[in-house]
Amino acid sequence: MTVVNVAVLGASGWMGKVHTMAYQTFPHFLGTEGGTAHVAALVEANPAAAKDLAFRAPGAKILERWEDAVNDPDIDLIDICLPDNLHYDVAKAALLAGKHVYCEKPLADTAQQARELADIAREKGVITRVGHAFPRNPIHDRAKDIIDAGEIGEIKLFKACQHIDIYGDPLAPYMWRADGELAPTGIIGDTGSHVFSFMEFLVGRVSSLIADSYITTPKRPIVEGLGYGDDAPDITTDTQWGDITNADGTNILCTFENGAKGLVDFSRVATGRKFMQTYEIYGTKGSLVYTFDEVNRLRFYTNDDPSGRRGFREIDVGPEHPTYGAFLPLPNFALGYNESKIIEVAEVIKSITSATPMWPTFETGHHICQIVDACMVSSDKRAWVDL
């Protein structure tokens, strides 16, 4: 059994916690045939936030500087769960040090940066992975199987959305994700990239698009200790205000290389939508519909059904799918987000031990960054942009 030594960077944040848990958990469900992981180092720049890290991964080195993890000869894999603006610099340093790299989305601030990272990874011969976990839910493997088998025919239209409401209230507190310096791509890289990963996985590459991005509330209160998803604070004369310097939402029309058309929207201001994620794929022979509210279920329509009997049927992924079956013995028990991350990290480790890249690599991340770039340019120019 091969053991991969991992350093998780940004270990005290939401993603850092999820990744640390996933490395420790996946062998219980998915086995060790593809290798296993040892969380050898946890990196957190804020000493106050790092106080309980030793409990989460007993025996791990607790580091303040990501450079120390990158330069540690005992570390095989650098796992980047840091703010967006650090992804490129850290990933580049890790690749140049000969490390395998698993980076949360967005891979980089620009497609040019992502292209450079993918090129370095290829030259170094290391494994890369971008943290697009949603498509690793086994139900999307089922959707891809149906599409690849030609059961819905030639895809003509893709519709998708992803909405949350953390900024639906104009007084919701300021957070780093709304800072164009720390998160240069805003909602496009943060939320839109999730939708773009479904597009790439299920339909194909985008060739052109037009986008309209917007900010709904230009200033928000800064309150120490409040952030992502917290309720609006009490406003006083002493309240400080922060400028929102990246997009709250975006609407997109696009064309895929295969000729299909796309209609996509996403935002962080859809009041009441705590987490809304959907896609609809329409072909010449049938269609597929998915909503995260029914996380392991597809709706499938086919023209092959006889006239008068046509309609959407529900398909629940179940233990016939080996990844689902590793977790649950019955369909419709629901694999959630954390399970998707467990599946993802297991694939990362297997990629390293088998020296076999698995979707989505930094090459995939580059294409998704191209879509992000095109959205930003298009919205600024108010025009169609070719990728």
Solvent accessible surface area in square Angstrom, and as a share of the most:
residue,aa,sasa,rsa
1,M,161,0.72
2,T,76,0.44
3,V,73,0.42
4,V,3,0.02
5,N,42,0.21
6,V,0,0.00
7,A,0,0.00
8,V,0,0.00
9,L,0,0.00
10,G,10,0.10
11,A,1,0.01
12,S,19,0.12
13,G,34,0.33
14,W,142,0.50
15,M,29,0.13
16,G,0,0.00
17,K,90,0.38
18,V,11,0.06
19,H,0,0.00
20,T,4,0.02
21,M,60,0.27
22,A,0,0.00
23,Y,1,0.01
24,Q,77,0.34
25,T,30,0.17
26,F,5,0.02
27,P,34,0.21
28,H,151,0.68
29,F,82,0.34
30,L,57,0.28
31,G,32,0.30
32,T,54,0.31
33,E,180,0.81
34,G,20,0.19
35,G,3,0.03
36,T,17,0.10
37,A,18,0.14
38,H,85,0.38
39,V,9,0.05
40,A,12,0.09
41,A,0,0.00
42,L,1,0.00
43,V,4,0.02
44,E,23,0.10
45,A,78,0.60
46,N,76,0.39
47,P,87,0.55
48,A,70,0.54
49,A,37,0.28
50,A,13,0.10
51,K,176,0.75
52,D,57,0.30
53,L,1,0.00
54,A,61,0.48
55,F,173,0.72
56,R,58,0.21
57,A,2,0.02
58,P,106,0.67
59,G,77,0.74
60,A,13,0.10
61,K,92,0.39
62,I,73,0.37
63,L,36,0.18
64,E,102,0.46
65,R,129,0.47
66,W,55,0.19
67,E,54,0.24
68,D,60,0.31
69,A,0,0.00
70,V,5,0.03
71,N,110,0.57
72,D,16,0.08
73,P,122,0.77
74,D,85,0.44
75,I,4,0.02
76,D,55,0.28
77,L,1,0.00
78,I,0,0.00
79,D,0,0.00
80,I,0,0.00
81,C,18,0.11
82,L,28,0.14
83,P,44,0.28
84,D,12,0.06
85,N,47,0.24
86,L,62,0.31
87,H,2,0.01
88,Y,36,0.14
89,D,77,0.40
90,V,0,0.00
91,A,0,0.00
92,K,60,0.25
93,A,31,0.24
94,A,0,0.00
95,L,0,0.00
96,L,94,0.47
97,A,51,0.40
98,G,39,0.37
99,K,17,0.07
100,H,38,0.17
101,V,1,0.01
102,Y,0,0.00
103,C,0,0.00
104,E,11,0.05
105,K,24,0.10
106,P,6,0.04
107,L,2,0.01
108,A,1,0.01
109,D,29,0.15
110,T,54,0.31
111,A,13,0.10
112,Q,152,0.67
113,Q,44,0.20
114,A,0,0.00
115,R,72,0.26
116,E,60,0.27
117,L,0,0.00
118,A,4,0.03
119,D,40,0.21
120,I,18,0.09
121,A,7,0.05
122,R,149,0.54
123,E,132,0.59
124,K,97,0.41
125,G,65,0.63
126,V,23,0.13
127,I,13,0.07
128,T,9,0.05
129,R,3,0.01
130,V,1,0.00
131,G,1,0.01
132,H,2,0.01
133,A,1,0.01
134,F,17,0.07
135,P,0,0.00
136,R,32,0.12
137,N,6,0.03
138,P,0,0.00
139,I,0,0.00
140,H,1,0.01
141,D,29,0.15
142,R,48,0.18
143,A,0,0.00
144,K,63,0.27
145,D,78,0.40
146,I,10,0.05
147,I,22,0.11
148,D,101,0.52
149,A,71,0.55
150,G,29,0.28
151,E,73,0.33
152,I,0,0.00
153,G,19,0.19
154,E,98,0.44
155,I,15,0.08
156,K,100,0.43
157,L,62,0.31
158,F,0,0.00
159,K,72,0.31
160,A,9,0.07
161,C,14,0.08
162,Q,6,0.02
163,H,25,0.11
164,I,18,0.09
165,D,23,0.12
166,I,33,0.17
167,Y,4,0.02
168,G,21,0.20
169,D,68,0.35
170,P,78,0.49
171,L,71,0.35
172,A,4,0.03
173,P,3,0.02
174,Y,43,0.16
175,M,16,0.07
176,W,86,0.30
177,R,46,0.17
178,A,0,0.00
179,D,31,0.16
180,G,18,0.17
181,E,138,0.62
182,L,64,0.32
183,A,2,0.02
184,P,39,0.24
185,T,4,0.02
186,G,0,0.00
187,I,0,0.00
188,I,3,0.02
189,G,0,0.00
190,D,21,0.11
191,T,6,0.04
192,G,0,0.00
193,S,0,0.00
194,H,20,0.09
195,V,2,0.01
196,F,0,0.00
197,S,0,0.00
198,F,4,0.02
199,M,2,0.01
200,E,34,0.15
201,F,21,0.09
202,L,8,0.04
203,V,15,0.09
204,G,23,0.22
205,R,98,0.36
206,V,3,0.02
207,S,38,0.25
208,S,19,0.12
209,L,1,0.00
210,I,46,0.23
211,A,5,0.04
212,D,53,0.28
213,S,28,0.18
214,Y,71,0.27
215,I,76,0.38
216,T,71,0.41
217,T,24,0.14
218,P,93,0.59
219,K,104,0.44
220,R,0,0.00
221,P,0,0.00
222,I,77,0.39
223,V,47,0.27
224,E,172,0.77
225,G,77,0.74
226,L,65,0.32
227,G,17,0.16
228,Y,99,0.38
229,G,50,0.48
230,D,55,0.29
231,D,123,0.64
232,A,40,0.31
233,P,20,0.13
234,D,132,0.68
235,I,70,0.36
236,T,83,0.48
237,T,144,0.84
238,D,125,0.65
239,T,25,0.15
240,Q,127,0.56
241,W,106,0.37
242,G,7,0.07
243,D,75,0.39
244,I,9,0.05
245,T,80,0.47
246,N,10,0.05
247,A,15,0.12
248,D,0,0.00
249,G,0,0.00
250,T,0,0.00
251,N,71,0.36
252,I,4,0.02
253,L,90,0.45
254,C,3,0.02
255,T,24,0.14
256,F,2,0.01
257,E,113,0.51
258,N,79,0.41
259,G,46,0.44
260,A,0,0.00
261,K,108,0.46
262,G,4,0.04
263,L,79,0.40
264,V,1,0.00
265,D,45,0.23
266,F,0,0.00
267,S,2,0.02
268,R,3,0.01
269,V,28,0.16
270,A,26,0.20
271,T,110,0.64
272,G,51,0.49
273,R,118,0.43
274,K,150,0.64
275,F,63,0.26
276,M,48,0.21
277,Q,3,0.01
278,T,28,0.16
279,Y,1,0.00
280,E,49,0.22
281,I,0,0.00
282,Y,69,0.26
283,G,19,0.18
284,T,72,0.42
285,K,86,0.37
286,G,6,0.05
287,S,6,0.04
288,L,0,0.00
289,V,35,0.20
290,Y,2,0.01
291,T,35,0.21
292,F,47,0.20
293,D,115,0.60
294,E,53,0.24
295,V,20,0.12
296,N,8,0.04
297,R,42,0.15
298,L,0,0.00
299,R,67,0.24
300,F,12,0.05
301,Y,52,0.20
302,T,9,0.05
303,N,63,0.32
304,D,112,0.58
305,D,27,0.14
306,P,86,0.54
307,S,101,0.65
308,G,78,0.75
309,R,189,0.69
310,R,115,0.42
311,G,34,0.32
312,F,102,0.43
313,R,105,0.38
314,E,96,0.43
315,I,41,0.21
316,D,47,0.24
317,V,0,0.00
318,G,1,0.01
319,P,55,0.35
320,E,115,0.51
321,H,22,0.10
322,P,110,0.69
323,T,30,0.18
324,Y,0,0.00
325,G,31,0.30
326,A,35,0.27
327,F,27,0.11
328,L,38,0.19
329,P,96,0.60
330,L,96,0.48
331,P,59,0.37
332,N,96,0.49
333,F,115,0.48
334,A,55,0.42
335,L,4,0.02
336,G,26,0.25
337,Y,45,0.17
338,N,73,0.37
339,E,49,0.22
340,S,6,0.04
341,K,0,0.00
342,I,8,0.04
343,I,5,0.03
344,E,0,0.00
345,V,0,0.00
346,A,14,0.11
347,E,21,0.10
348,V,1,0.01
349,I,1,0.00
350,K,106,0.45
351,S,2,0.01
352,I,24,0.12
353,T,47,0.27
354,S,57,0.37
355,A,83,0.64
356,T,72,0.42
357,P,85,0.54
358,M,61,0.27
359,W,62,0.22
360,P,0,0.00
361,T,25,0.14
362,F,1,0.01
363,E,80,0.36
364,T,13,0.08
365,G,1,0.01
366,H,22,0.10
367,H,2,0.01
368,I,5,0.02
369,C,5,0.03
370,Q,42,0.19
371,I,1,0.01
372,V,5,0.03
373,D,39,0.20
374,A,5,0.04
375,C,0,0.00
376,M,67,0.30
377,V,61,0.35
378,S,0,0.00
379,S,14,0.09
380,D,121,0.63
381,K,142,0.60
382,R,154,0.56
383,A,41,0.32
384,W,129,0.45
385,V,29,0.17
386,D,116,0.60
387,L,67,0.33
